[in-house]
């Protein structure tokens, strides 16, 4: 496909249809091109250099015609000639995603569309001498020298769509460019300002003679650009060395909710639907899994039936909250609480309000991307409910280290069930003077069962792990339960 695009581009150039390239080569960045965008006529660029650096020396229409030749020939992209360029396409403000009517859209709130700026050698030299971010720049900046230029190529929102592409393969066909040329003789502010678009469909043209609808000029001195640029620290420019390739530092970063533009995210729904439609008969041909794994997996009979699976106890029982303290007694029983105490504030929709911490999933349902939501489904959040962990723990205690089951279980649960293991140690130490080990059986305790748990607490209070909810009489000391 890439070779085909390059062939089409070459034919187009050969027939004079486009200069360099105007063939889109990216599914995410409409301004990515298949060939490098570089000066096409070095001799022409050299002839035009002294002309484009002095916009006040010619009538506007004559200057614009020469500038069109210069920029159309990519003369400003002459890195070998000393021109510098930004590190990447960058945002000038946030890009906010909005979900409505079953789809995502985005809107940019930057001062400009995402930018990629090219700096002439004179402009770069001035920045090096007057805009050092480390404090070595002079207290009072010198004037930008006449002839210095900045070409601000602008690209579609968000910048992330094009930021990962080599700048040599970008051309702002969809957004055009802004132009600054220093000429202190031309106006009070000392800059020639302009808007320039590539190609006959860009809407750009020489401003004189004016069109019948008398549009605002595309270029000139004293343009409206000064409305913002007059607020710059000095010299009416916000340019910074940290934006430029090869210089230390990084450009400013703004919020960009661009996740839904990722083709892999867009295809996730289809992948889930395809996976759900597969059955055991077709699983052997599943391209998403290693063939050797599939062969072994299905040779073992495939997944067990649901009624053959021994489930973990429901999370409903995982609820420990700060207890009311007793007068004059440190509340050691509430050193650790369970995550359900956090989700009221830290989970999307925990109180029915914070649905801004969500994003629609490929099945149309909301995905909880809050702190609680992203933790709960993580390996850490599931460490104490991981069937693979418990299978490994069983193999250690039932096969390899039968005589050390208590030590191994307590050690492993020290990470995979760290809060319960620590709290149980605190509770038993307060009662007996030493920390009792947490066992695998305690993890399965059902605190609200009407039937006593025969393992951990024979009697009316089932499950020592939750004895704090019961009365002292219901949890006798003989059962090893904390008071």
Buried (B, 14 or more C-beta within 10 A) or exposed (E): EEEEBBEEBBEBBEEEEBBBBBBBBBEBBBBBBBBBBBBBBBEBBEEBBEBBBBBBEBEBEEBBEBBBBBBBBBBBBBBEBEBBBBBBBBBBBBBBBEEEEEEBEBEBEBEBBBBBBBBBBBBBBBBBEBBBEEEEBEEEBEEBBBBBBBBBBBBBBBBBBBBEBEBBBBBBBBBBBBBBBBBBEBBEBBBBBBBBBBBEEBEBEBBEEEEEEEEEBBBBBEBEBBEEBEEEEEBBBBBBBBBBEEBEEEBEEBEBBBEBBBEEBEEBEEEEEEEEEEEEEEBEEBEEEEEEEBEEBEEEEEEEEEEEEEEBBEEEBBBBEEEEEEEEEEEBBBBBBBBBEBBEEBBBBBEEEBEEBBBBBBEEEBBBEBBBBBBBEEEEBBBBBBEEBBEEBEEBBEEEEEEEBBEBBBBBBBEBBBBBBBBBBBBBBBBEEEBBBBBBBBBBBBBEEEEBBEBBBEBEBBBBBBBBBBEEEBBBEEBBBBE
